Amino acid sequence: MTFLQFVEGPLFYFSAAVFVLAAAWRVFGLIRMGRKRDISPPKGSAAAGFVKGNLRHFIPRGMFARRTWIHIIGGYAFHLGLFVLFFFGAFHIDFIKQYLGISWTPLPRWGFILASEIAFAGLIVLWVRRFSDPVMRLISDWDDHIGTWLTFLVMLTGCLALQQSHDVLRGIHMLFVDIWLIYFPFSRLMHAFTFVLSRGHTGATYGRKGINP
């Protein structure tokens, strides 16, 4: 078995299993926690508040946007760029087709490169802000930095493997992907799933009280 076969075979299956099971366990645990029963009469819909709480916070309020515009731009650039890379990169689509048997139209090469540059720029902006802003520096720990650097290395090795000039480059990329998958559910990277529950909980609480979240 070659290095590439190992990281795309047994190690990938193990990493994917850890990712799915651990992430599901954490999400299920949060849902099971529930919330303290509110005995006051409802003045609005908690379900509507849950939805509004999620949708409303995709658009920052003006007062906060003026103070955190760098974070907003960097955050949207990174997350949207990474979404496009993962779901519309030709090699990723081929990989998904290999395991799930489904595919769709990929981005052209220039689109993939543009999305990569946007994602890299956003990630770098977020990381620089994390150690340059006094408040962000105070609330950040090694988990935040490790998650950032692992994501950066996954993206960087993916770009290096884009030319398909050597199987070792693809193998290194997959090795970092496997490590990232294992680390993900035990780190703050889980916010990719839990932000919906967090925003929704706040929105449901406000919605039930008849307040616009």
Disulfide bonds with the S-S distance in Angstrom:
none
